[in-house]
Amino acid sequence: MNPLSARERMLGRLRAAAPAPSPSTAELDRRIDSHFEARRRGPADIDARVSAMRLALEASHAEVWCAGDDAWPALLAAGLSNAGVRRVLLDPSSPAGAALAGALPAQIEAIGYDRPIEQWKAELFDTVDAGFTVARSGIAATGTLIVAPDAGSPRTVSLVPPLHIALVRASTLHQGLHMASRAERWRDGMPTNLVMISGPSKTSDIQQTLAYGAHGPRRLWVVIVMDTEATEGRA
């Protein structure tokens, strides 16, 4: 009889060993929550989260403004006019898209994403100056926008135009990624994809020369809307 090989002996020990009990999903969630609760260090109130969000975004070379619900469309319209923008890609069927479109001066055209990309790729890449999206929420600690693309505002809107403009409401800012996933209950059903944006597109070569706009927008404008739904102490 041939002696058992080292591989056979190892597999035999593994088969004979009793499987360790696996913790339930609820228990794993409790452990994860406890881990992050014990280490949470961040702004607890909305004003502090707005400040942290702004500082983190500006550190990543984004341009950030804070404005009220009534003021932000005119603020953006003036900024776009001063920047020489001529065409803005937005979702005219959304409240925010309609508000911005209505505030734009005559020389700036608002266009919607209403065709398959194959039908207007050259026009999209060559003639659209800016894309406007509304973030689902934000992460204050890292200055990250969480964007959930949909049919009216697909990923292309935030990726192709050289200027990306994002609107995020102060009441949707979370302290960190864990708090965002828990508060928004991502485990109960994630969208097809979430785009997380922490600044304009940037890359560097082997000599560590930083370049903006190589793989996406080279400029990022963010307007934090100080909405009336903001309440103290939201996670």
KOLBA-677880 format. One record per residue (C-alpha): residue number from 1; residue in three letters; z, x, y. Coordinates in pm, 1 decimal. Example, Ala and Ser with C-alpha at 12.3 -4.5 7.8 and 13.67 -1.06 7.14 Angstrom:
<torvexs>
  num  residuo        up      east     north
    1      ALA     780.0    1230.0    -450.0
    2      SER     714.0    1367.0    -106.0
</torvexs>
This chain:
<torvexs>
  num  residuo        up      east     north
    1      MET       0.0       0.0       0.0
    2      ASN    -103.9     135.8     334.3
    3      PRO     182.9     183.0     580.6
    4      LEU     170.1     -35.9     889.8
    5      SER       2.9     116.5    1189.9
    6      ALA     188.8     151.3    1517.5
    7      ARG     -18.2    -137.6    1656.6
    8      GLU      69.5    -365.1    1364.2
    9      ARG     439.4    -281.0    1391.6
   10      MET     437.4    -356.1    1763.7
   11      LEU     259.0    -688.6    1713.4
   12      GLY     498.1    -778.3    1435.7
   13      ARG     798.2    -723.6    1661.4
   14      LEU     638.7    -935.3    1933.8
   15      ARG     567.5   -1221.2    1690.9
   16      ALA     920.8   -1209.8    1555.5
   17      ALA    1087.3   -1212.2    1894.7
   18      ALA    1205.4   -1552.7    2014.3
   19      PRO    1021.6   -1660.1    2330.1
   20      ALA    1236.4   -1648.3    2639.3
   21      PRO    1293.3   -1988.2    2797.6
   22      SER    1073.1   -2042.6    3101.5
   23      PRO    1233.3   -2180.3    3415.8
   24      SER    1104.2   -2515.2    3532.6
   25      THR     871.4   -2544.3    3828.9
   26      ALA    1150.1   -2706.8    4028.0
   27      GLU    1381.7   -2414.5    3952.0
   28      LEU    1114.4   -2162.9    4055.1
   29      ASP    1062.3   -2352.4    4380.9
   30      ARG    1437.2   -2346.4    4443.6
   31      ARG    1452.1   -1970.5    4386.4
   32      ILE    1156.8   -1903.5    4615.2
   33      ASP    1298.3   -2125.0    4888.1
   34      SER    1636.5   -1955.7    4860.8
   35      HIS    1475.3   -1611.8    4881.7
   36      PHE    1293.2   -1691.0    5205.8
   37      GLU    1581.6   -1886.8    5357.8
   38      ALA    1809.5   -1585.8    5312.2
   39      ARG    1558.5   -1354.3    5480.2
   40      ARG    1431.0   -1583.4    5752.0
   41      ARG    1419.4   -1400.8    6079.8
   42      GLY    1213.6   -1571.9    6344.8
   43      PRO    1201.2   -1809.0    6638.7
   44      ALA    1383.6   -2132.8    6555.6
   45      ASP    1279.6   -2346.4    6853.6
   46      ILE     931.6   -2441.6    6969.0
   47      ASP     931.4   -2241.3    7292.1
   48      ALA    1024.6   -1927.6    7099.4
   49      ARG     755.5   -1993.7    6837.4
   50      VAL     493.9   -2042.7    7108.3
   51      SER     597.3   -1713.9    7267.7
   52      ALA     587.9   -1530.3    6933.6
   53      MET     248.2   -1682.7    6849.4
   54      ARG     105.5   -1576.7    7182.9
   55      LEU     238.5   -1221.6    7166.2
   56      ALA     108.4   -1170.4    6812.2
   57      LEU    -237.1   -1305.1    6896.7
   58      GLU    -264.5   -1096.2    7212.9
   59      ALA    -160.7    -788.6    7015.7
   60      SER    -467.4    -855.6    6798.3
   61      HIS    -691.3    -872.6    7108.1
   62      ALA    -716.6   -1251.5    7128.5
   63      GLU    -705.3   -1425.9    7466.4
   64      VAL    -440.2   -1697.4    7477.8
   65      TRP    -354.4   -1981.6    7715.5
   66      CYS     -89.3   -2252.1    7707.6
   67      ALA    -180.6   -2590.2    7854.8
   68      GLY     -90.8   -2956.4    7840.3
   69      ASP    -293.3   -3228.3    7671.4
   70      ASP    -457.8   -3330.3    7998.0
   71      ALA    -532.7   -2981.8    8126.1
   72      TRP    -683.9   -2784.0    7839.7
   73      PRO   -1041.0   -2930.8    7847.1
   74      ALA   -1092.8   -2836.2    8212.6
   75      LEU    -930.0   -2496.9    8155.5
   76      LEU   -1170.9   -2417.4    7871.5
   77      ALA   -1470.9   -2556.9    8056.7
   78      ALA   -1400.3   -2328.0    8351.6
   79      GLY   -1351.2   -2028.6    8123.5
   80      LEU   -1677.1   -2094.2    7939.5
   81      SER   -1865.9   -2130.8    8265.1
   82      ASN   -1723.5   -1804.2    8398.8
   83      ALA   -1813.7   -1629.1    8072.7
   84      GLY   -2178.4   -1738.1    8101.9
   85      VAL   -2171.4   -1949.6    7787.5
   86      ARG   -2470.8   -2182.2    7752.8
   87      ARG   -2428.8   -2350.7    7413.5
   88      VAL   -2104.0   -2451.1    7239.5
   89      LEU   -2087.2   -2564.6    6877.4
   90      LEU   -1824.5   -2835.7    6825.5
   91      ASP   -1752.7   -3160.5    6644.6
   92      PRO   -1835.0   -3437.1    6895.3
   93      SER   -1685.7   -3701.9    6666.1
   94      SER   -1336.2   -3549.8    6685.8
   95      PRO   -1104.9   -3634.6    6978.0
   96      ALA   -1070.9   -3270.8    7083.5
   97      GLY   -1443.3   -3202.7    7049.0
   98      ALA   -1529.0   -3508.1    7256.3
   99      ALA   -1272.5   -3409.7    7521.2
  100      LEU   -1420.1   -3061.3    7557.3
  101      ALA   -1778.5   -3190.0    7557.9
  102      GLY   -1689.2   -3434.5    7834.8
  103      ALA   -1538.7   -3158.8    8049.9
  104      LEU   -1827.8   -2913.2    8023.8
  105      PRO   -2043.6   -2856.0    8331.9
  106      ALA   -2410.7   -2950.0    8321.8
  107      GLN   -2531.7   -2597.7    8245.3
  108      ILE   -2335.4   -2580.6    7917.3
  109      GLU   -2474.0   -2773.3    7621.4
  110      ALA   -2243.3   -2911.2    7352.8
  111      ILE   -2407.0   -2931.6    7010.5
  112      GLY   -2281.5   -3063.4    6678.7
  113      TYR   -2319.4   -2922.8    6329.9
  114      ASP   -2545.3   -3203.6    6209.5
  115      ARG   -2804.7   -3023.7    5994.3
  116      PRO   -2805.0   -2810.8    5681.1
  117      ILE   -2784.5   -2445.0    5779.5
  118      GLU   -3124.5   -2375.4    5621.0
  119      GLN   -3287.9   -2594.5    5885.2
  120      TRP   -3154.3   -2409.7    6187.3
  121      LYS   -3017.4   -2072.6    6081.2
  122      ALA   -3220.6   -1874.3    6334.7
  123      GLU   -3122.5   -2109.7    6617.6
  124      LEU   -2757.9   -2098.9    6514.0
  125      PHE   -2737.7   -1720.5    6499.1
  126      ASP   -2954.6   -1651.1    6804.0
  127      THR   -2874.3   -1920.2    7059.9
  128      VAL   -2520.1   -2051.1    7003.4
  129      ASP   -2270.4   -1865.5    7219.6
  130      ALA   -1938.1   -2018.6    7111.6
  131      GLY   -1780.7   -2229.5    6838.0
  132      PHE   -1486.2   -2462.3    6896.4
  133      THR   -1239.7   -2560.5    6623.5
  134      VAL    -900.8   -2730.4    6602.4
  135      ALA    -646.7   -2546.0    6390.2
  136      ARG    -446.6   -2742.8    6139.0
  137      SER    -139.9   -2534.5    6226.5
  138      GLY     -27.9   -2181.8    6304.7
  139      ILE     208.4   -1909.5    6187.5
  140      ALA     410.3   -1772.5    6477.7
  141      ALA     537.0   -1453.9    6312.5
  142      THR     186.2   -1317.0    6256.3
  143      GLY     -14.4   -1505.3    6519.9
  144      THR    -223.2   -1671.8    6250.8
  145      LEU    -431.9   -1985.6    6293.0
  146      ILE    -467.6   -2206.5    5986.0
  147      VAL    -804.1   -2382.0    6000.4
  148      ALA    -909.6   -2642.8    5743.1
  149      PRO   -1290.2   -2670.1    5763.0
  150      ASP   -1456.7   -3007.2    5708.3
  151      ALA   -1805.3   -3157.8    5729.4
  152      GLY   -1800.3   -3185.2    6107.8
  153      SER   -1654.9   -2838.4    6158.9
  154      PRO   -1742.2   -2614.0    5862.1
  155      ARG   -1643.8   -2248.6    5833.1
  156      THR   -1966.6   -2148.6    6005.1
  157      VAL   -1831.4   -2279.3    6338.0
  158      SER   -1553.2   -2020.6    6340.9
  159      LEU   -1752.7   -1739.0    6181.7
  160      VAL   -2103.5   -1723.5    6330.4
  161      PRO   -2088.7   -1760.5    6712.0
  162      PRO   -1977.7   -1442.1    6893.8
  163      LEU   -1696.1   -1635.5    7064.3
  164      HIS   -1455.3   -1849.8    6864.3
  165      ILE   -1237.9   -2094.0    7057.7
  166      ALA    -944.1   -2246.5    6873.0
  167      LEU    -705.4   -2520.2    6975.9
  168      VAL    -360.5   -2532.4    6814.6
  169      ARG     -72.3   -2764.0    6897.8
  170      ALA     272.7   -2623.7    6960.6
  171      SER     426.2   -2889.4    6735.5
  172      THR     232.6   -2748.9    6437.5
  173      LEU     354.5   -2389.8    6465.3
  174      HIS     562.1   -2260.0    6174.1
  175      GLN     782.4   -1954.5    6159.2
  176      GLY     609.9   -1797.6    5859.4
  177      LEU     362.5   -1856.1    5575.8
  178      HIS     628.6   -1983.0    5337.8
  179      MET     751.2   -2238.6    5590.5
  180      ALA     393.8   -2351.0    5654.0
  181      SER     320.9   -2405.8    5286.3
  182      ARG     648.9   -2588.5    5233.4
  183      ALA     634.5   -2807.7    5545.7
  184      GLU     270.9   -2903.6    5481.0
  185      ARG     334.9   -2945.4    5106.0
  186      TRP      40.4   -2733.2    4997.2
  187      ARG     154.6   -2759.5    4636.4
  188      ASP      81.2   -3131.7    4642.5
  189      GLY    -287.7   -3077.1    4706.8
  190      MET    -467.9   -2792.7    4876.8
  191      PRO    -792.8   -2849.7    5067.9
  192      THR   -1109.6   -2685.7    4936.6
  193      ASN   -1030.8   -2384.1    5150.4
  194      LEU    -812.9   -2273.2    5437.9
  195      VAL    -932.4   -2015.4    5687.7
  196      MET    -655.6   -1796.8    5827.0
  197      ILE    -743.7   -1623.6    6154.2
  198      SER    -524.4   -1366.3    6327.1
  199      GLY    -767.0   -1224.1    6582.5
  200      PRO   -1133.8   -1148.2    6643.6
  201      SER   -1337.1    -993.0    6364.0
  202      LYS   -1283.1    -619.3    6341.5
  203      THR   -1355.9    -331.8    6109.2
  204      SER   -1349.1      47.0    6115.4
  205      ASP   -1558.9     321.2    5958.3
  206      ILE   -1447.2     629.1    5769.8
  207      GLN   -1365.9     797.3    6101.3
  208      GLN   -1135.5     504.1    6187.3
  209      THR   -1348.9     394.5    6480.1
  210      LEU   -1257.6      30.5    6541.6
  211      ALA   -1543.6    -209.9    6608.1
  212      TYR   -1522.6    -580.0    6690.9
  213      GLY   -1766.7    -848.3    6578.9
  214      ALA   -1907.9    -677.4    6270.2
  215      HIS   -1824.4    -960.2    6030.8
  216      GLY   -1758.7   -1253.0    6262.4
  217      PRO   -1674.1   -1339.4    6623.2
  218      ARG   -1599.8   -1042.1    6845.6
  219      ARG   -1389.8   -1257.6    7078.8
  220      LEU   -1119.9   -1514.4    7007.1
  221      TRP    -982.4   -1759.6    7261.3
  222      VAL    -679.2   -1965.9    7166.7
  223      VAL    -534.0   -2257.6    7358.7
  224      ILE    -182.8   -2360.2    7256.5
  225      VAL    -139.9   -2724.1    7354.9
  226      MET     214.3   -2800.1    7463.0
  227      ASP     202.1   -3147.3    7314.1
  228      THR     466.7   -3413.7    7367.2
  229      GLU     526.4   -3448.4    6992.9
  230      ALA     698.3   -3109.5    6983.1
  231      THR    1062.0   -3139.4    6878.7
  232      GLU    1337.3   -2880.7    6872.3
  233      GLY    1423.0   -2716.9    6541.9
  234      ARG    1107.1   -2799.4    6348.7
  235      ALA    1053.5   -2547.9    6067.6
</torvexs>
